Amino acid sequence: MKAWMLLAALGAALGAPAAARAGHSLPIHPVSTELGVRVIATTDQLRTALGVTAPAGALVLEVEPEGPAAKGGLKAGDVVTRVGDEAVGDAGDILDAIASRKPGSEVPVEYVRSAETQVATVTLAPARPGLLRFGRSPFQPLSAQPRMERELKDLQERFQRRLEDLDARLRQLEKRNDPPAAHL
C-alpha cells in the first residue's frame, strides 16, 4: 500500500468528524488553486507586536519565488488578515477562501506589513500536481515528492537484495542439513 493511501485511510478514520464540521465529505481532497505562500496562525501577542489590529491573521513564513503571492507583492513577514471576503486566521481559512475559485482568477488579499494594512490583488495559480488538503492543512503526498519517492525506491531495492541474500543462505543451510540420499 502506498504511503499516501495509508495516510488517507488514517485521515478518514481520525479526521472525518473535523471534515464534517468544515463542510467537507472527506477529510482529504485535492487542492485546485494556490496563493504560493506558507503560513502559520498568529497569537494575540504576535499580532500586537506586529501592529495587526485584526482579531486573527496568518503570518507568511515563505513566499514562493515568482508565485502568485510574490507577483502580487506579498513578502515573508506579512500577516494575511483577509482573502476575498473571508477573514483569515490560518492556512485552512486561506484554503477555504480560494477553494471555489479557478486558476487565473483574481482575489484581493488584505495583509499587514509594518503595522499598515494593505491590499494586494493576487492571480491564483493552479495548485502543484498532487497537492491535497487534509482537514485544514495542505500536504503533498510522498508519491508526489520525487526525492522521497527515489529514496523509498532505493530502500525497497536494498530490502529486496537482502531478502534474496537471506533466501540463498537459507537454501545453503537446508542443503547441508538434508540427510544424504541413499544409493540403492
Secondary structure, DSSP 8 states (H G I E B T S, - for coil): --HHHHHHHHHHHHHHHHHHHTT-SSSEEE--EE-SEEEEE--HHHHHHTT--SS--EEEEEE-TTSHHHHHT--TT-EEEEETTEE-SSHHHHHHHHTT--TT-EEEEEEEETTEEEEEEEE-EE--TT-EEETTEEE--GGG-HHHHHHHHHHHHHHHHHHHHHHHHHHHHHHHHS------
